[in-house]
Amino acid sequence: MSDAPWIDASACTNCGTSLAGRYCATCGQKVAPLAPTLGYFVHELTHELLHVDGKIFRSLRLLLTRPGFLTREIFAGRRASYVSPIRLYLIASILSFAISGLLGRYEESVNFYVTDPGETVDPAMLNRVSEVELTISTALNVWLPRAMFVLVPLFAALVMWRRRRSGHTYPQHLYFALHVHAAWFFALAVSSVLQAFVPLPYAAPTADILAELYMVGYFFVAFKRVYQTTIWGTLWPTVLVGSLYLVALMLTLLAIAAPTMLPLFFGSSP
């Protein structure tokens, strides 16, 4: 009845229901001794670590190396062996934000050259330019992943629009969007690590390019596998969905940066 031979219980200690297995059929509580021994504690610790971690690592491996596989498994109702799309998405996004923040990737700035060398410049203007540089850098690096975090439902809606005759519901398209974004966040996290720890010339732009290529390729392959389309039938929908999604991201970033940028371009005083 239980997963350890030293447990002996005939009724659930939580609700009193007669037991017929390792879990109560009424409340779902797992059978456990009231006064666990050290052996039981070690058994439970080992079981939980190996079970949970194994499930996470297997799901991550399949997510990153087999685009679309996990989504098709969800569509087929095979969910028990994998971490849920929402949990994968949260793990990936939190990891990406944490790594980027810890490694200080977002301290890069965009440089504007508004004067010729030797020309006298109003200090107030220089301060404003510095603010704009910082705002644009922050928008591109800090707010871009956060905008992606918020715009997942829009991405799913765009996919549903292009595959409206596929017979899938919006939540199914949302599962696809969560898997795609989870893979994208992992790509961004790896790019941040490479830029921080690879002391080679052009490491940063190379890491960015590789991450972008992976993200584009991942979306294409995942779309093709999940919706079982031809190469041509995958190309146009992914280009269209990707372009519209990129426009939505850029508009979001412009809205964030506009309060700092507009006074500079329209000549308002700081």
Backbone as CSV, one residue per row, in Angstrom:
resi,resn,N_x,N_y,N_z,CA_x,CA_y,CA_z,C_x,C_y,C_z
1,MET,0.824,-1.213,0.000,0.000,0.000,0.000,0.845,1.244,0.000
2,SER,2.011,1.189,0.580,2.831,2.379,0.693,4.120,2.198,-0.079
3,ASP,4.901,3.267,-0.175,6.168,3.212,-0.887,7.330,2.919,0.038
4,ALA,7.087,2.615,1.292,8.131,2.211,2.231,7.562,1.148,3.155
5,PRO,8.286,0.056,3.416,7.737,-1.085,4.151,7.418,-0.787,5.604
6,TRP,7.985,0.298,6.163,7.750,0.562,7.582,6.509,1.418,7.835
7,ILE,5.782,1.759,6.782,4.539,2.507,6.958,3.380,1.524,7.035
8,ASP,2.580,1.637,8.047,1.421,0.763,8.208,0.236,1.619,8.628
9,ALA,-0.657,1.881,7.698,-1.829,2.702,8.001,-3.006,2.152,7.229
10,SER,-4.153,2.116,7.871,-5.361,1.623,7.223,-6.316,2.757,6.862
11,ALA,-6.106,3.922,7.427,-6.973,5.064,7.150,-6.125,6.317,7.013
12,CYS,-6.606,7.260,6.213,-5.901,8.522,5.994,-5.889,9.335,7.287
13,THR,-4.730,9.794,7.685,-4.623,10.572,8.914,-5.175,11.989,8.743
14,ASN,-5.443,12.399,7.518,-5.962,13.742,7.271,-7.479,13.787,7.298
15,CYS,-8.121,12.795,6.602,-9.591,12.842,6.506,-10.278,11.571,6.992
16,GLY,-9.497,10.531,7.320,-10.084,9.306,7.874,-10.583,8.312,6.859
17,THR,-10.441,8.573,5.574,-10.903,7.661,4.542,-10.041,6.397,4.525
18,SER,-10.697,5.250,4.314,-9.951,3.997,4.219,-8.990,4.052,3.041
19,LEU,-7.779,3.559,3.254,-6.741,3.642,2.239,-6.685,2.383,1.397
20,ALA,-6.419,2.581,0.101,-6.263,1.460,-0.824,-5.041,1.670,-1.707
21,GLY,-4.140,2.494,-1.262,-2.947,2.790,-2.054,-2.059,3.762,-1.313
22,ARG,-1.091,4.329,-2.028,-0.141,5.249,-1.396,-0.716,6.631,-1.163
23,TYR,-1.854,6.931,-1.804,-2.473,8.247,-1.668,-3.946,8.079,-1.313
24,CYS,-4.442,9.014,-0.537,-5.852,8.987,-0.168,-6.717,9.323,-1.381
25,ALA,-7.745,8.524,-1.616,-8.614,8.752,-2.772,-9.509,9.966,-2.584
26,THR,-9.660,10.447,-1.349,-10.538,11.583,-1.080,-9.791,12.915,-1.081
27,CYS,-8.726,13.010,-0.284,-8.020,14.290,-0.160,-6.686,14.327,-0.884
28,GLY,-6.201,13.170,-1.306,-4.953,13.128,-2.056,-3.691,13.098,-1.222
29,GLN,-3.800,13.106,0.088,-2.594,13.115,0.931,-1.845,11.797,0.820
30,LYS,-0.513,11.891,0.775,0.338,10.709,0.688,0.479,10.057,2.051
31,VAL,0.515,8.723,2.051,0.681,7.982,3.297,2.081,8.220,3.843
32,ALA,2.157,8.565,5.124,3.442,8.814,5.763,3.316,8.534,7.255
33,PRO,4.385,8.075,7.886,4.327,7.806,9.332,4.234,9.100,10.128
34,LEU,3.547,9.060,11.262,3.421,10.241,12.107,4.761,10.621,12.721
35,ALA,5.578,9.628,13.022,6.912,9.873,13.587,7.940,9.223,12.661
36,PRO,8.311,9.905,11.593,9.209,9.290,10.600,10.593,9.002,11.175
37,THR,11.139,7.884,10.761,12.499,7.528,11.149,13.492,8.238,10.218
38,LEU,14.772,8.201,10.587,15.795,8.793,9.734,15.848,8.072,8.392
39,GLY,15.676,6.759,8.412,15.683,5.989,7.167,14.561,6.422,6.237
40,TYR,13.368,6.652,6.815,12.248,7.102,5.983,12.526,8.489,5.404
41,PHE,13.098,9.380,6.233,13.401,10.723,5.756,14.379,10.676,4.589
42,VAL,15.448,9.874,4.715,16.428,9.756,3.628,15.771,9.158,2.390
43,HIS,14.901,8.178,2.575,14.190,7.556,1.454,13.348,8.581,0.712
44,GLU,12.605,9.391,1.471,11.747,10.405,0.855,12.570,11.484,0.153
45,LEU,13.656,11.906,0.799,14.503,12.932,0.206,15.082,12.450,-1.127
46,THR,15.607,11.229,-1.137,16.180,10.675,-2.359,15.128,10.540,-3.447
47,HIS,13.956,10.046,-3.073,12.882,9.855,-4.047,12.445,11.175,-4.668
48,GLU,12.237,12.181,-3.819,11.748,13.453,-4.322,12.782,14.145,-5.208
49,LEU,14.054,14.112,-4.802,15.087,14.762,-5.599,15.241,14.093,-6.949
50,LEU,15.319,12.777,-6.955,15.514,12.072,-8.217,14.284,12.164,-9.103
51,HIS,13.116,12.084,-8.507,11.882,12.111,-9.298,11.665,13.491,-9.912
52,VAL,11.713,14.544,-9.073,11.424,15.886,-9.563,12.509,16.368,-10.515
53,ASP,13.772,16.228,-10.101,14.865,16.704,-10.933,14.947,15.946,-12.242
54,GLY,14.714,14.618,-12.182,14.741,13.832,-13.404,13.678,14.287,-14.381
55,LYS,12.521,14.615,-13.860,11.428,15.075,-14.704,11.747,16.436,-15.310
56,ILE,12.335,17.315,-14.514,12.683,18.648,-15.010,13.773,18.553,-16.071
57,PHE,14.835,17.797,-15.769,15.948,17.701,-16.710,15.518,17.037,-18.018
58,ARG,14.677,16.022,-17.924,14.193,15.370,-19.145,13.345,16.332,-19.975
59,SER,12.506,17.092,-19.299,11.659,18.056,-20.015,12.500,19.153,-20.663
60,LEU,13.508,19.634,-19.935,14.382,20.671,-20.487,15.157,20.163,-21.691
61,ARG,15.663,18.948,-21.589,16.417,18.382,-22.713,15.539,18.270,-23.960
62,LEU,14.339,17.779,-23.777,13.432,17.633,-24.913,12.984,18.993,-25.447
63,LEU,12.770,19.938,-24.528,12.361,21.278,-24.946,13.403,21.917,-25.844
64,LEU,14.669,21.837,-25.449,15.731,22.565,-26.130,16.261,21.844,-27.363
65,THR,16.167,20.528,-27.386,16.758,19.773,-28.499,15.742,19.226,-29.488
66,ARG,14.481,19.194,-29.114,13.444,18.663,-30.023,12.277,19.654,-30.077
67,PRO,12.430,20.729,-30.825,11.378,21.757,-30.902,10.025,21.156,-31.298
68,GLY,9.019,21.516,-30.523,7.663,21.063,-30.826,7.282,19.738,-30.216
69,PHE,8.238,18.961,-29.747,7.935,17.623,-29.227,7.027,17.687,-28.005
70,LEU,7.383,18.518,-27.035,6.588,18.589,-25.812,5.174,19.096,-26.088
71,THR,5.047,20.028,-27.022,3.711,20.531,-27.352,2.855,19.426,-27.959
72,ARG,3.434,18.629,-28.830,2.681,17.512,-29.424,2.299,16.485,-28.363
73,GLU,3.183,16.275,-27.388,2.848,15.366,-26.302,1.667,15.894,-25.495
74,ILE,1.647,17.192,-25.252,0.511,17.812,-24.541,-0.755,17.651,-25.355
75,PHE,-0.684,17.904,-26.657,-1.852,17.760,-27.527,-2.392,16.330,-27.486
76,ALA,-1.496,15.347,-27.348,-1.900,13.945,-27.340,-2.342,13.472,-25.957
77,GLY,-2.270,14.360,-24.964,-2.712,14.008,-23.625,-1.669,13.324,-22.775
78,ARG,-0.411,13.273,-23.248,0.658,12.626,-22.483,1.386,13.695,-21.673
79,ARG,0.885,13.972,-20.476,1.407,15.063,-19.657,2.168,14.603,-18.428
80,ALA,1.904,13.398,-17.944,2.432,12.972,-16.650,3.957,12.882,-16.620
81,SER,4.583,12.619,-17.745,6.029,12.402,-17.769,6.835,13.683,-17.911
82,TYR,6.153,14.820,-18.065,6.860,16.064,-18.352,6.406,17.186,-17.411
83,VAL,7.271,18.169,-17.258,6.913,19.375,-16.518,5.915,20.175,-17.358
84,SER,4.958,20.796,-16.716,3.920,21.528,-17.438,4.505,22.708,-18.208
85,PRO,3.866,23.123,-19.306,4.364,24.271,-20.079,4.499,25.539,-19.249
86,ILE,3.542,25.773,-18.356,3.595,26.979,-17.527,4.807,26.940,-16.601
87,ARG,5.068,25.780,-16.001,6.208,25.671,-15.094,7.526,25.820,-15.853
88,LEU,7.636,25.208,-17.019,8.835,25.355,-17.838,9.068,26.816,-18.195
89,TYR,7.989,27.489,-18.565,8.083,28.895,-18.946,8.551,29.757,-17.778
90,LEU,7.998,29.506,-16.600,8.391,30.285,-15.422,9.846,30.009,-15.048
91,ILE,10.264,28.755,-15.108,11.655,28.421,-14.803,12.591,29.145,-15.757
92,ALA,12.272,29.091,-17.057,13.145,29.697,-18.067,13.193,31.211,-17.933
93,SER,12.049,31.838,-17.735,12.015,33.294,-17.660,12.719,33.802,-16.404
94,ILE,12.473,33.156,-15.268,13.125,33.572,-14.027,14.634,33.369,-14.126
95,LEU,15.044,32.247,-14.709,16.478,31.986,-14.885,17.119,33.041,-15.776
96,SER,16.439,33.397,-16.850,16.975,34.397,-17.775,17.106,35.749,-17.091
97,PHE,16.074,36.168,-16.370,16.128,37.451,-15.669,17.228,37.453,-14.609
98,ALA,17.338,36.346,-13.866,18.314,36.271,-12.781,19.744,36.325,-13.318
99,ILE,20.020,35.547,-14.366,21.367,35.528,-14.936,21.724,36.887,-15.517
100,SER,20.796,37.474,-16.245,21.069,38.774,-16.847,21.328,39.832,-15.792
101,GLY,20.569,39.793,-14.703,20.770,40.764,-13.637,22.076,40.556,-12.892
102,LEU,22.398,39.300,-12.597,23.623,39.007,-11.853,24.881,39.303,-12.655
103,LEU,24.820,39.041,-13.953,26.005,39.234,-14.782,26.153,40.656,-15.284
104,GLY,25.139,41.486,-15.028,25.245,42.885,-15.418,25.270,43.111,-16.906
105,ARG,24.588,42.255,-17.657,24.600,42.400,-19.104,23.949,43.691,-19.546
106,TYR,23.049,44.226,-18.748,22.247,45.362,-19.171,22.901,46.702,-18.888
107,GLU,24.196,46.674,-18.637,24.881,47.935,-18.414,25.429,48.524,-19.705
108,GLU,25.279,47.774,-20.821,25.728,48.324,-22.093,24.843,49.497,-22.462
109,SER,25.371,50.426,-23.249,24.589,51.583,-23.639,24.730,51.848,-25.116
110,VAL,23.738,52.539,-25.648,23.762,52.979,-27.029,24.398,54.354,-27.066
111,ASN,25.283,54.600,-28.009,25.993,55.872,-28.071,25.473,56.737,-29.204
112,PHE,25.149,57.981,-28.888,24.773,58.973,-29.878,25.892,60.000,-29.993
113,TYR,26.183,60.436,-31.215,27.166,61.490,-31.424,26.431,62.681,-32.027
114,VAL,26.201,63.667,-31.205,25.351,64.771,-31.631,26.152,66.002,-32.032
115,THR,27.465,65.981,-31.806,28.273,67.158,-32.126,29.573,66.733,-32.772
116,ASP,30.243,67.684,-33.405,31.579,67.457,-33.950,32.603,67.615,-32.838
117,PRO,33.762,66.953,-32.969,34.806,67.098,-31.938,35.211,68.551,-31.767
118,GLY,35.354,68.979,-30.527,35.770,70.331,-30.237,34.636,71.328,-30.146
119,GLU,33.438,70.956,-30.534,32.305,71.884,-30.485,31.774,71.989,-29.062
120,THR,31.434,73.194,-28.665,30.909,73.417,-27.319,29.470,72.918,-27.254
121,VAL,29.190,72.172,-26.226,27.869,71.564,-26.088,27.258,71.974,-24.767
122,ASP,25.986,72.250,-24.800,25.243,72.583,-23.585,25.269,71.378,-22.646
123,PRO,25.734,71.521,-21.404,25.768,70.389,-20.466,24.392,69.746,-20.267
124,ALA,23.350,70.569,-20.300,22.004,70.019,-20.141,21.668,69.064,-21.280
125,MET,22.126,69.414,-22.508,21.887,68.545,-23.656,22.644,67.230,-23.504
126,LEU,23.899,67.315,-23.027,24.675,66.093,-22.824,24.013,65.188,-21.787
127,ASN,23.479,65.793,-20.741,22.786,65.001,-19.735,21.567,64.310,-20.320
128,ARG,20.852,65.056,-21.172,19.669,64.478,-21.801,20.043,63.335,-22.737
129,VAL,21.133,63.531,-23.504,21.589,62.467,-24.405,21.973,61.225,-23.604
130,SER,22.654,61.428,-22.480,23.032,60.294,-21.637,21.798,59.560,-21.128
131,GLU,20.763,60.322,-20.772,19.525,59.704,-20.307,18.877,58.881,-21.418
132,VAL,18.912,59.423,-22.637,18.318,58.701,-23.761,19.089,57.423,-24.052
133,GLU,20.425,57.514,-24.010,21.248,56.329,-24.239,20.911,55.234,-23.224
134,LEU,20.832,55.630,-21.959,20.526,54.664,-20.910,19.122,54.101,-21.080
135,THR,18.169,54.961,-21.463,16.791,54.512,-21.638,16.677,53.504,-22.763
136,ILE,17.327,53.784,-23.890,17.269,52.866,-25.027,17.945,51.542,-24.688
137,SER,19.094,51.636,-24.029,19.798,50.419,-23.624,18.943,49.581,-22.687
138,THR,18.318,50.242,-21.723,17.455,49.529,-20.784,16.254,48.923,-21.489
139,ALA,15.672,49.676,-22.423,14.515,49.166,-23.152,14.870,47.929,-23.953
140,LEU,16.031,47.958,-24.622,16.429,46.838,-25.468,16.833,45.624,-24.651
141,ASN,17.505,45.850,-23.537,18.081,44.737,-22.796,17.232,44.271,-21.622
142,VAL,16.706,45.218,-20.854,15.937,44.851,-19.671,14.470,44.609,-20.005
143,TRP,13.888,45.542,-20.733,12.450,45.466,-20.961,12.044,44.546,-22.092
144,LEU,12.972,44.227,-23.008,12.625,43.305,-24.084,12.206,41.931,-23.552
145,PRO,13.001,41.297,-22.658,12.536,40.018,-22.107,11.243,40.158,-21.316
146,ARG,11.080,41.274,-20.615,9.851,41.457,-19.831,8.648,41.669,-20.733
147,ALA,8.871,42.356,-21.848,7.781,42.521,-22.812,7.397,41.176,-23.406
148,MET,8.403,40.342,-23.690,8.117,38.990,-24.164,7.293,38.226,-23.142
149,PHE,7.618,38.425,-21.875,6.896,37.756,-20.796,5.414,38.122,-20.821
150,VAL,5.120,39.393,-21.074,3.743,39.879,-21.045,2.986,39.544,-22.323
151,LEU,3.704,39.492,-23.453,3.046,39.365,-24.751,2.874,37.925,-25.218
152,VAL,3.095,36.952,-24.356,2.880,35.551,-24.739,1.457,35.297,-25.232
153,PRO,0.416,35.802,-24.549,-0.951,35.589,-25.065,-1.155,36.168,-26.461
154,LEU,-0.513,37.305,-26.766,-0.614,37.863,-28.107,0.046,36.944,-29.119
155,PHE,1.206,36.407,-28.777,1.891,35.467,-29.669,0.989,34.265,-29.956
156,ALA,0.355,33.731,-28.915,-0.547,32.591,-29.095,-1.737,32.962,-29.985
157,ALA,-2.240,34.179,-29.814,-3.366,34.627,-30.643,-2.964,34.751,-32.108
158,LEU,-1.753,35.233,-32.361,-1.270,35.344,-33.738,-1.114,33.961,-34.372
159,VAL,-0.596,33.016,-33.603,-0.470,31.650,-34.117,-1.846,31.064,-34.402
160,MET,-2.796,31.287,-33.492,-4.149,30.781,-33.693,-4.778,31.395,-34.938
161,TRP,-4.501,32.673,-35.189,-5.022,33.350,-36.378,-4.529,32.668,-37.655
162,ARG,-3.249,32.301,-37.676,-2.698,31.654,-38.859,-3.095,30.187,-38.952
163,ARG,-3.436,29.552,-37.826,-3.813,28.134,-37.826,-5.235,27.962,-37.321
164,ARG,-6.097,28.893,-37.702,-7.477,28.878,-37.201,-8.270,27.665,-37.687
165,ARG,-7.824,27.013,-38.749,-8.524,25.834,-39.262,-7.872,24.536,-38.810
166,SER,-6.966,24.621,-37.883,-6.260,23.412,-37.445,-7.069,22.568,-36.479
167,GLY,-8.131,23.146,-35.913,-8.950,22.414,-34.954,-8.467,22.526,-33.520
168,HIS,-7.394,23.275,-33.284,-6.878,23.447,-31.929,-7.539,24.647,-31.260
169,THR,-7.682,24.546,-29.941,-8.260,25.639,-29.176,-7.182,26.661,-28.816
170,TYR,-7.615,27.830,-28.333,-6.641,28.852,-27.949,-5.695,28.372,-26.851
171,PRO,-6.183,27.677,-25.791,-5.235,27.185,-24.788,-4.171,26.259,-25.380
172,GLN,-4.505,25.473,-26.402,-3.495,24.625,-27.032,-2.440,25.467,-27.741
173,HIS,-2.863,26.528,-28.420,-1.894,27.445,-29.031,-1.068,28.144,-27.950
174,LEU,-1.684,28.376,-26.804,-0.965,29.015,-25.704,0.117,28.081,-25.151
175,TYR,-0.169,26.773,-25.093,0.863,25.813,-24.695,2.051,25.891,-25.653
176,PHE,1.762,25.964,-26.933,2.826,26.087,-27.935,3.639,27.365,-27.699
177,ALA,2.944,28.470,-27.456,3.617,29.746,-27.222,4.493,29.681,-25.970
178,LEU,4.018,29.027,-24.919,4.800,28.908,-23.683,6.073,28.102,-23.914
179,HIS,5.967,27.013,-24.666,7.147,26.207,-24.965,8.147,26.989,-25.803
180,VAL,7.676,27.700,-26.806,8.565,28.474,-27.659,9.274,29.563,-26.846
181,HIS,8.528,30.273,-26.028,9.129,31.344,-25.232,10.097,30.794,-24.182
182,ALA,9.779,29.620,-23.627,10.702,29.011,-22.660,12.046,28.732,-23.331
183,ALA,12.019,28.181,-24.533,13.264,27.920,-25.265,13.985,29.221,-25.581
184,TRP,13.235,30.263,-25.941,13.841,31.567,-26.225,14.524,32.140,-24.987
185,PHE,13.882,32.032,-23.845,14.477,32.561,-22.616,15.766,31.811,-22.262
186,PHE,15.786,30.507,-22.478,17.011,29.753,-22.231,18.113,30.201,-23.183
187,ALA,17.762,30.487,-24.428,18.751,30.978,-25.388,19.319,32.316,-24.938
188,LEU,18.471,33.203,-24.437,18.938,34.492,-23.939,19.836,34.324,-22.721
189,ALA,19.483,33.362,-21.854,20.295,33.115,-20.666,21.685,32.610,-21.049
190,VAL,21.746,31.679,-21.999,23.036,31.150,-22.454,23.852,32.253,-23.104
191,SER,23.198,33.107,-23.884,23.899,34.224,-24.520,24.511,35.145,-23.463
192,SER,23.793,35.414,-22.397,24.312,36.268,-21.323,25.534,35.639,-20.674
193,VAL,25.479,34.332,-20.430,26.605,33.639,-19.801,27.835,33.681,-20.706
194,LEU,27.636,33.429,-21.998,28.754,33.443,-22.935,29.398,34.827,-23.005
195,GLN,28.575,35.852,-23.022,29.112,37.208,-23.097,29.888,37.586,-21.837
196,ALA,29.494,37.012,-20.714,30.143,37.364,-19.454,31.436,36.590,-19.218
197,PHE,31.513,35.350,-19.718,32.628,34.486,-19.339,33.535,34.065,-20.490
198,VAL,33.245,34.490,-21.699,34.126,34.160,-22.828,34.911,35.408,-23.198
199,PRO,36.166,35.513,-22.748,36.958,36.732,-22.966,37.611,36.749,-24.352
200,LEU,36.801,36.714,-25.382,37.327,36.718,-26.736,36.786,37.915,-27.499
201,PRO,37.533,38.406,-28.486,37.018,39.508,-29.309,35.721,39.105,-30.005
202,TYR,34.795,40.013,-30.040,33.509,39.815,-30.714,32.672,38.696,-30.075
203,ALA,32.974,38.340,-28.828,32.192,37.292,-28.168,30.747,37.723,-27.976
204,ALA,30.545,38.987,-27.575,29.191,39.470,-27.311,28.320,39.470,-28.558
205,PRO,28.742,40.100,-29.673,27.887,40.067,-30.860,27.697,38.660,-31.415
206,THR,28.739,37.818,-31.307,28.616,36.446,-31.793,27.583,35.677,-30.991
207,ALA,27.615,35.847,-29.659,26.640,35.170,-28.801,25.222,35.640,-29.115
208,ASP,25.067,36.936,-29.354,23.748,37.465,-29.694,23.243,36.885,-31.015
209,ILE,24.125,36.837,-32.009,23.732,36.314,-33.324,23.343,34.843,-33.225
210,LEU,24.141,34.066,-32.500,23.831,32.644,-32.344,22.493,32.442,-31.618
211,ALA,22.249,33.256,-30.594,20.976,33.153,-29.868,19.805,33.498,-30.773
212,GLU,19.965,34.537,-31.575,18.889,34.945,-32.484,18.629,33.885,-33.544
213,LEU,19.683,33.299,-34.094,19.513,32.240,-35.088,18.806,31.032,-34.481
214,TYR,19.199,30.685,-33.259,18.542,29.567,-32.579,17.059,29.857,-32.360
215,MET,16.739,31.073,-31.922,15.356,31.432,-31.647,14.504,31.386,-32.910
216,VAL,15.035,31.920,-34.011,14.297,31.903,-35.276,14.123,30.470,-35.772
217,GLY,15.225,29.709,-35.773,15.152,28.325,-36.224,14.244,27.477,-35.356
218,TYR,14.282,27.726,-34.045,13.444,26.958,-33.132,11.961,27.180,-33.443
219,PHE,11.586,28.426,-33.626,10.188,28.733,-33.923,9.745,28.052,-35.212
220,PHE,10.581,28.085,-36.236,10.238,27.482,-37.517,10.046,25.974,-37.373
221,VAL,11.017,25.292,-36.752,10.951,23.835,-36.622,9.787,23.418,-35.723
222,ALA,9.591,24.138,-34.609,8.505,23.802,-33.690,7.148,23.963,-34.368
223,PHE,6.980,25.050,-35.102,5.721,25.284,-35.810,5.454,24.162,-36.809
224,LYS,6.469,23.799,-37.559,6.310,22.757,-38.581,5.924,21.423,-37.956
225,ARG,6.562,21.068,-36.845,6.287,19.777,-36.215,4.939,19.749,-35.512
226,VAL,4.614,20.832,-34.818,3.366,20.850,-34.052,2.152,20.880,-34.971
227,TYR,2.209,21.718,-35.997,1.041,21.880,-36.871,1.150,21.082,-38.161
228,GLN,2.225,20.291,-38.281,2.395,19.353,-39.392,2.179,20.035,-40.742
229,THR,2.916,21.104,-40.950,2.830,21.857,-42.191,4.047,21.563,-43.070
230,THR,3.948,21.908,-44.345,5.085,21.787,-45.245,6.078,22.910,-44.960
231,ILE,7.234,22.831,-45.601,8.229,23.888,-45.407,7.665,25.224,-45.863
232,TRP,7.042,25.256,-47.041,6.458,26.491,-47.535,5.283,26.924,-46.673
233,GLY,4.492,25.945,-46.218,3.367,26.259,-45.345,3.787,26.689,-43.962
234,THR,5.045,26.484,-43.620,5.587,26.943,-42.343,6.254,28.301,-42.483
235,LEU,6.889,28.532,-43.638,7.676,29.748,-43.828,6.842,31.007,-43.696
236,TRP,5.764,31.096,-44.469,4.980,32.332,-44.458,4.285,32.593,-43.127
237,PRO,3.643,31.594,-42.510,3.033,31.865,-41.198,4.049,32.293,-40.142
238,THR,5.224,31.653,-40.109,6.205,32.020,-39.093,6.788,33.405,-39.353
239,VAL,7.009,33.742,-40.631,7.515,35.075,-40.952,6.478,36.132,-40.570
240,LEU,5.216,35.866,-40.890,4.161,36.834,-40.591,3.950,36.982,-39.087
241,VAL,3.828,35.854,-38.393,3.633,35.902,-36.940,4.840,36.545,-36.261
242,GLY,6.045,36.153,-36.698,7.252,36.722,-36.109,7.365,38.215,-36.345
243,SER,6.997,38.668,-37.544,7.084,40.099,-37.873,6.091,40.911,-37.047
244,LEU,4.860,40.440,-36.962,3.848,41.149,-36.179,4.195,41.159,-34.695
245,TYR,4.721,40.057,-34.220,5.128,39.980,-32.819,6.287,40.931,-32.554
246,LEU,7.227,41.009,-33.486,8.360,41.928,-33.337,7.892,43.377,-33.326
247,VAL,6.916,43.691,-34.178,6.359,45.045,-34.195,5.728,45.368,-32.843
248,ALA,4.978,44.401,-32.289,4.354,44.613,-30.980,5.414,44.839,-29.903
249,LEU,6.510,44.090,-29.970,7.592,44.280,-29.008,8.218,45.665,-29.138
250,MET,8.477,46.078,-30.388,9.112,47.371,-30.608,8.201,48.517,-30.166
251,LEU,6.913,48.404,-30.428,5.976,49.438,-29.996,5.935,49.523,-28.470
252,THR,6.002,48.378,-27.824,6.023,48.359,-26.363,7.278,49.037,-25.826
253,LEU,8.414,48.738,-26.443,9.669,49.348,-26.013,9.691,50.848,-26.290
254,LEU,9.131,51.258,-27.433,9.061,52.688,-27.742,8.195,53.424,-26.729
255,ALA,7.109,52.785,-26.328,6.238,53.410,-25.324,6.978,53.591,-23.998
256,ILE,7.868,52.651,-23.680,8.644,52.754,-22.449,9.694,53.856,-22.560
257,ALA,10.348,53.937,-23.732,11.439,54.895,-23.913,10.966,56.295,-24.274
258,ALA,9.744,56.439,-24.756,9.264,57.718,-25.279,9.353,58.880,-24.287
259,PRO,8.971,58.729,-23.024,9.029,59.881,-22.108,10.414,60.515,-21.990
260,THR,11.470,59.723,-22.175,12.823,60.270,-22.104,13.304,60.782,-23.449
261,MET,12.910,60.117,-24.531,13.418,60.454,-25.853,12.739,61.675,-26.477
262,LEU,11.437,61.805,-26.284,10.690,62.862,-26.973,11.185,64.267,-26.637
263,PRO,11.477,64.595,-25.371,11.968,65.944,-25.080,13.252,66.285,-25.822
264,LEU,14.123,65.310,-26.061,15.352,65.582,-26.785,15.066,65.937,-28.236
265,PHE,14.244,65.144,-28.887,14.016,65.345,-30.316,13.115,66.537,-30.612
266,PHE,12.284,66.924,-29.635,11.399,68.066,-29.868,11.895,69.348,-29.206
267,GLY,13.093,69.265,-28.656,13.721,70.478,-28.127,13.195,70.977,-26.812
268,SER,12.509,70.123,-26.056,12.013,70.559,-24.735,13.158,70.611,-23.756
269,SER,13.048,71.462,-22.814,14.082,71.541,-21.780,13.968,70.372,-20.842
270,PRO,15.117,69.869,-20.323,15.089,68.725,-19.421,14.447,69.066,-18.088
